[in-house]
Each structure stands twice: as structure tokens, then as C-alpha cells.
């Protein structure tokens, strides 16, 4: 699927998700229990999935293609810590020029395949002054500063109700499960509110200050559309951020300018702990 498409989750999108799911089933007989969206630096977790079927996005009907460095662009289905999972090794972003419906299309497909839990990961900037690069944050709530929503348009009644409650987006039982799993794995985690912006620009110092007033703890360019979509579709959801940077001082000259390379470097350095945490969470989830 190349370029924007203006229609919402109408009969056309319903047919597309079913067609995509049918193609995936033709390549793999596994019915996944858990969906995973692997953000920057976490793609290698997909390599730990056993008995995996690996399907490039370009082969799946109606799937977009990821254009961001660090995102492999493939769907991986198999066994992880005794659970059947479907993992996105690389995601789609609104700033790539896709519509919100295209961004969340894989979530609809995961739900159609049978997944009832969605774990979404991301790389995020730290707003909370107590955070340091490399921290892992369990998302407790979000603020949508994208000023867009993937549910705009005709409602797909097969997936969910017209007016879903976002009070259910981050169930405390999953947050508690994740924190217990982190403790058992010896991985320190933070809690916090995630603010989603469109990107692709990193935040200005004034924006960081504003988001702090909003009581945000981290800011990024993804995750919220997928969480909204999964919540609407009746999935239990969990979000985890890797804090790859904290607000910099623009007076520091070049050292005060954040680069994508720095983000990837911290994400890669944090990867062993992040993978350990993710495996512990998947292992702890009920079958």
C-alpha cells in the first residue's frame, strides 16, 4: 500500500484486514495469543522467537512498508517463552506520510488473527527530570498530542463500539504484572505518562517544559494510535518506553542537539535489559 488513503475503518478496511489475515494464515498455521510491536533497537527480540514464520511486510496485502532506520519491516510469528506471538519487527509512523488507518492496520490484522493482548514498545525522550537515558518506563497513561485518531470515520462494529473508553487503555493488572516480572528479572523500571506527538521533529525546550506542566514523563512519535486501536478492538494493552534521551540545553551548542544516531545508540545499549524484561512479561502472561 503506497501513499495515503483517506477512508476510515469502513467496509473497505474490514475487507483489507481479513484479506491480510488470510494471507498470513496461508503462510503460518499458528494462532497468536499476544501481539508485539517492537520499536527502535528492539528488533533483535524477534530473533528469539522459536519456530518462526517470517513474512516481509511487502508481501502482505495492504501492509505499508517501514521507511525508518532501525526498523526491519517484517512480521514474525512463532513461540516466545511458551506463548504464541505475532511480532512487528519495525512499525509505521504517522510522520512517514501514512494515514492513521494505515499506521494501525497491523493491529487490526493481529486482532483478526486471534491476538487478545498487545504489548507496544518505543524509544522516547525523557521529560521527567528524574529519568536518565537507558531507563525503561511502564506507561500508565497517555496524552494524545497528535491531534488525530485512527478511529475517525465509520466504525467497524465487528471490532468494537463507536465510543470506546480510554480509561481501559492501560489496565492496572498488566502494569502490576509487568512490574512484578521486572522485579523477578532484576530489571529496574519506572512508571509514567507518555505524550504522543506527530514528529518527525524532536521537541523544543519550550515544548518539553509545557509537557512537564502537563505531567508528562516521556514523549515520542508512536504507540498511542496502536493503543487506541487495540483498546477499541477489545485487546488488553501494555506500553513500555526506552528512555533514550532527556531534555538537552540548547545553549550547549552542538552537544545540546539530539540526533537519531544518539537515540539508536542508547536503544541498542539498553537492548539486553529490554529484551530480558519483555521475555519476563511474556512468560508471566496467562496463556
C-alpha positions in Angstrom: 0.0 0.0 0.0 1.8 3.1 -1.2 0.7 6.6 -0.2 -2.2 7.9 1.8 -5.7 6.6 1.8 -8.4 8.8 3.2 -11.1 6.3 4.1 -11.6 5.1 7.7 -12.3 1.6 9.2 -15.2 1.1 6.7 -16.2 -2.0 4.8 -13.2 -1.5 2.6 -10.8 -1.6 5.6 -12.7 -4.6 7.0 -12.1 -6.5 3.8 -8.5 -5.5 3.7 -7.7 -6.7 7.3 -9.4 -10.0 6.5 -7.5 -10.4 3.3 -4.2 -9.7 5.0 -5.0 -12.1 7.8 -6.0 -14.8 5.3 -2.7 -14.4 3.5 -0.7 -14.6 6.8 -2.7 -17.8 7.7 -1.7 -19.3 4.4 2.0 -18.8 5.4 1.7 -19.9 9.0 -0.8 -22.1 10.9 -0.1 -20.5 14.3 -2.9 -18.6 16.1 -1.1 -15.9 18.1 -2.2 -15.1 21.7 0.0 -12.0 22.0 0.9 -9.2 19.6 4.2 -7.4 20.0 5.2 -4.1 18.3 9.0 -3.7 18.5 10.3 -0.2 18.4 13.8 1.2 17.7 16.6 -1.0 18.9 14.4 -3.9 20.0 14.1 -5.8 16.7 16.5 -8.5 17.8 13.9 -9.8 20.2 12.2 -11.1 17.0 15.2 -13.3 16.5 14.5 -15.1 19.8 11.0 -16.3 18.6 11.2 -20.1 18.1 9.8 -21.9 15.1 9.2 -18.6 13.5 7.5 -17.8 10.2 9.0 -14.5 8.9 6.9 -12.6 6.4 8.2 -9.3 4.9 5.6 -6.5 5.1 5.9 -6.0 1.3 4.4 -9.5 0.8 1.3 -8.9 3.0 -1.7 -7.4 1.2 -2.3 -3.8 2.1 0.6 -3.5 4.6 2.6 -0.3 4.5 6.4 -0.5 4.3 8.5 0.9 7.1 10.9 3.7 6.0 12.8 4.4 9.3 16.3 3.3 10.0 16.4 0.5 12.6 13.1 -1.0 11.6 13.4 -4.3 9.7 9.9 -4.4 8.2 8.8 -8.0 8.8 6.1 -9.9 10.7 7.4 -12.7 12.8 5.1 -15.4 14.2 6.1 -18.2 16.5 6.8 -19.2 20.1 8.3 -16.9 22.8 8.6 -18.0 26.4 5.9 -20.7 25.8 3.4 -18.3 24.3 2.2 -17.9 20.7 3.2 -14.4 19.5 3.0 -12.3 16.4 5.6 -9.6 16.4 6.1 -6.5 14.2 9.8 -6.1 13.7 9.5 -2.4 12.8 6.4 -0.2 12.9 4.8 2.5 10.9 4.6 6.2 11.9 2.2 9.0 11.1 5.1 11.2 10.1 6.1 8.8 7.3 3.1 10.1 5.4 0.7 7.3 6.1 -2.8 7.9 7.4 -3.7 6.9 10.9 -5.6 3.9 9.5 -2.5 2.7 7.7 -0.4 3.1 10.8 -2.7 0.9 12.9 -3.7 -1.6 10.1 -1.4 -4.3 11.6 -3.2 -4.1 14.9 -6.5 -4.8 13.2 -4.8 -7.7 11.5 -3.3 -9.1 14.7 -6.7 -9.0 16.3 -8.2 -10.7 13.3 -5.6 -13.4 13.7 -6.6 -14.0 17.3 -4.3 -12.0 19.5 -6.0 -10.7 22.6 -3.0 -8.9 24.2 -0.9 -6.2 22.6 2.5 -5.0 24.0 3.8 -1.9 22.4 7.4 -0.7 22.8 9.0 2.5 21.7 12.0 4.8 22.1 11.1 8.0 23.9 12.5 11.3 25.2 12.6 11.8 28.9 10.5 14.7 30.3 10.6 13.7 33.9 13.8 15.2 35.3 14.5 12.1 37.5 14.8 9.9 34.4 18.2 9.1 32.8 18.9 7.7 29.3 18.5 3.9 29.3 15.6 3.9 31.8 12.7 1.6 31.0 9.3 3.1 31.7 6.0 1.2 32.0 3.3 3.5 30.5 0.5 4.2 32.9 -1.5 6.6 30.7 -1.1 8.8 27.6 -1.8 12.3 26.3 -2.5 12.4 22.6 -0.9 15.5 21.1 -1.1 14.1 17.6 -4.5 15.8 17.1 -5.6 12.8 15.1 -7.3 9.5 15.9 -7.3 6.2 13.9 -11.0 5.6 14.8 -12.2 8.7 12.9 -14.5 7.5 10.2 -17.2 4.8 10.0 -17.0 2.5 13.0 -16.1 -1.2 12.4 -18.7 -2.8 14.7 -17.0 -6.2 14.3 -14.0 -4.8 16.2 -15.5 -2.5 18.8 -18.0 0.1 19.9 -18.3 3.6 18.5 -17.2 5.4 21.7 -14.6 3.3 23.4 -13.4 4.3 26.9 -9.7 5.0 27.1 -9.9 4.5 30.8 -9.3 0.9 29.9 -6.2 1.5 27.8 -3.6 0.7 30.4 -5.2 -1.9 32.7 -3.5 -1.9 36.2 -3.4 -5.7 36.2 -1.0 -5.6 33.3 1.0 -2.8 34.8 1.3 -4.7 38.0 2.2 -7.9 36.1 5.0 -6.0 34.2 6.4 -4.6 37.4 6.4 -8.0 39.1 8.1 -9.5 36.0 10.7 -6.7 36.1 11.5 -7.4 39.7 11.8 -11.1 39.1 14.1 -10.5 36.2 16.2 -7.9 38.2 15.3 -5.1 35.8 14.6 -1.7 37.2 11.6 0.1 35.7 9.9 3.5 36.0 6.3 4.4 35.7 5.0 7.3 33.7 2.7 9.1 31.3 3.6 9.0 27.6 2.9 12.1 25.4 2.5 11.3 21.7 3.4 13.9 19.0 3.4 13.6 15.3 7.1 14.1 14.8 9.4 13.9 13.0 10.9 16.8 14.8 12.3 16.3 18.3 10.8 18.6 20.9 11.9 22.1 21.5 13.0 23.2 25.1 9.7 25.2 25.4 7.7 22.1 24.3 9.5 19.9 26.9 8.7 22.5 29.6 5.0 22.5 28.5 4.8 18.7 28.5 6.2 18.7 32.0 3.4 21.1 33.1 1.0 18.6 31.6 2.6 16.0 33.9 4.1 14.0 31.1 7.1 11.8 31.8 8.2 10.8 28.3 7.4 12.0 24.8 7.5 10.1 21.5 6.1 9.7 18.0 4.2 6.4 18.1 2.3 4.0 20.4 -0.8 6.0 21.1 -2.6 5.2 17.8 -1.9 1.5 18.3 -3.0 1.5 21.9 -6.3 3.3 20.9 -6.9 0.8 18.2 -6.2 -2.2 20.3 -8.4 -0.9 23.2 -11.2 -0.3 20.7 -10.9 -3.9 19.5 -11.1 -5.3 23.0 -7.4 -6.2 23.4 -5.6 -5.8 26.7 -2.7 -3.4 26.2 0.7 -2.7 27.7 3.1 0.1 26.7 6.9 0.3 27.5 9.2 3.1 26.6 13.0 3.0 26.5 14.1 6.5 27.6 16.8 7.2 25.0 17.5 10.8 25.8 16.5 13.6 28.2 15.8 17.3 27.6 19.0 19.0 26.5 20.3 22.5 27.0 20.2 24.3 23.6 22.9 26.7 25.0 25.4 23.8 24.9 25.8 24.2 21.1 26.1 21.0 19.1 26.2 19.0 22.3 22.7 20.3 23.0 21.3 18.9 19.7 19.7 15.5 19.7 20.3 13.2 16.8 18.6 10.0 15.6 22.0 8.3 15.9 22.1 9.0 19.6 18.7 7.6 20.1 19.6 4.4 18.3 22.9 4.1 20.3 21.1 4.3 23.6 18.3 2.0 22.4 20.9 -0.6 21.4 22.8 -0.2 24.7 19.6 -0.8 26.6 18.6 -3.7 24.4 19.8 -6.6 26.6 17.8 -5.3 29.6 14.8 -4.5 27.5 14.7 -8.0 25.9 15.1 -9.6 29.4 12.1 -7.5 30.6 10.0 -8.3 27.6 10.6 -12.1 27.9 9.8 -12.0 31.6 6.5 -10.2 30.8 5.5 -12.6 28.1 6.4 -15.6 30.3 4.2 -14.1 33.1 1.2 -13.6 30.9 -1.6 -16.1 31.3 -1.9 -18.5 28.3 
